[in-house]
Amino acid sequence: MKRIIFSVFTLSVIITACNDKTGTKSPAASSTLTMPYKATYPSEFNNNVSDSNLLLVMNTYKYWEQGDIKALRGTMGDSVSMNGDNIIFSGRTDSLTQLWQTFRDSLSSVEIKMDTWAKLHNEKDSSDYVNVWYKEIDTYKTGRVDSANFSDVNQIKNGKLTWLSQYKQRLKK
């Protein structure tokens, strides 16, 4: 009986401690915190990204997996910037897709295992971002298999992919 009373008391203390007495719905809404850094990029984000922009980004990964560089090109703006593993690019999308085509042609297959994604909308510049975390397994035509975990940030403006930042963590063999 003492355990039940103690459990109920503990639960009520936790609920009372977590109760928001300021009337705001989240700690982020409060401006009482002083951060040790100031963001150089606008940090007013919400998750109001359209599902069509999420689908656009998911399709880019599917097109890469299937080797359909032409369809992948159709998801992108006329110019694009990319920072990734062994590539820093800013220019005409057709030039980037030529580089991708050369690399993709060296592969016999690509398998993507999508872990999760997060949608972010930047209020200040009206850009949508989709962050994705996934594992990619590349099989080269030579038979070599390479796998890595990725964390990508995709920027969408006017319904087209315009910027990609890719972080690759190679997996041990």
N, C-alpha and C positions, 0 to 999 in steps of 0.2 A: 504494500500500500504506500509505503514511504517513497518507493521508486516512482510510482505513478504520480504522486503529488509533486515530487521533485521534477519529473519530466514535464508536467503541465506548467509548473512555475518557470522552468528554463525556457520552454517554448514561448510563454507569454512575455518573458523578458526579451527574447530575441525579436519577437514581433514588435514589441514596443520600441526597441532600439532601432529597428529598421523602418519604423513608421516615419514618413516624411512630414515634418511639422512646418516646413517652409512654404508648402503649397506648390513647389516645383515637382515635376515628375521624374527628373533625373539629376544626378550630381553635375552633369555637363551643362545643365541649364543655369547653374549657379555661377556667379562671377566672383565668388569669395576666394577662390583658389588663385594663388600666384604661381605661375609655372616658371621653372628655372630657365626656359628658353622661349623665344618668340618665333613662331613659324614664319619662314620667309615666303612660303606659298600659302595662299588663302586656306584657312582651316575650317571654313564653314561648310561642313559636309552633312548630308542626310542620305537616306537610302531610297530616295524617290527616283530610282532609275527605272525606265520602262522595261517591261519584259521583252519588248522587241529588241532593245539594245543588248540585253543579256543574251538573247537568242543569237544575235549577230556575232557576239564574241564566242559563244559556244560553237557556232558553225565554223569559225576560223580554225578552231582546234580539230574539228571533225574533217574539214577539208585538208588540213595538213596530214592528218592520220591516213586519209584515203589517197593522198598524193595529188589532189585536185587543185593545183596552183592557180589555174584560171578562175575557179570559183572563189578561192581565197582572195585573189586580186580584186574580185567584185565587191568584197566587203570593206575595202579600204578606200580612203580618200586619194586624191591625185598626188599628194605628197604625204610623206610619213617620216617619223623619227623613231629610231629604235636603238636601245642600249641593251646589249645582251652578251652572252658568252661568246667571246671572240668577234664581236661585231658592234660597231658604233656607226650608225647610219642616219643621215638626214638628207632627204632629197626626193626625187620622183619615185613613186611607188613601183613603176615598171622596172626600175633599176634594182630595187630591193627584191622584187619577186624573181628576177633573173638569177640573183645570187641564191635565193631559196630553192629555185628549180634545180640548179646545179647540185646543191647539197642533197636535196630530196632524191634526185636521180641516182645518188650513190647508195641509197638505202633500198633494200628489198621489202622491208615492212617497218611500220611504226605502230606502236600500240600506246594509247593514252588511257590512263586510269585516273579519272577526275576525282579528286578528293573533296574539294568544296570551292565555293566562290562567295564573294561579297560584293554587293552593289553599292556604289557611292555616287552621290551627285554633289558637285561643287556649286554652291549658290552664287559665288562671286563671278566665276567665268562661264557658268552654265554648261560645264562639261560633265559627262557621265564617265565613271570609271568602273571597271569590273576587275577585281582582283581574283586570281584563280590560283589554286594549289593543286598540283597533279604530279603523277609519275609518268615518265615517258620511257619506253623501251624501244630502242632503235636497233634493227638488224641490218647490217651492211651487206651488200652483195658479195663481199669477201667471206661472209660467215661470222664476222665479229659482231658481238652483241654489246651494246652500251646502254646503261640505264642511269637515270638521274631523277631527282625530285626537283620540281620547278615551282617558283613563286613569281607570277607575272602580274603586271599592272597594265591594263588596256584602257586607253582613253578613246572615247567616242564623241565626235562632234558632228552634228547634222546627219546622224545616222550612218556614219562611216568611221572606221578605225583610223586614227591619225597619229597615235603614239603608243609605243609598246616598250616596257622596261621588263627585262627578264633576268631572274636570278636563278642560277643553276647550282645544284648541289649534287656532285657525282656520288654514286653509290659504290660502296666497296664490292669488289668481285668475290 
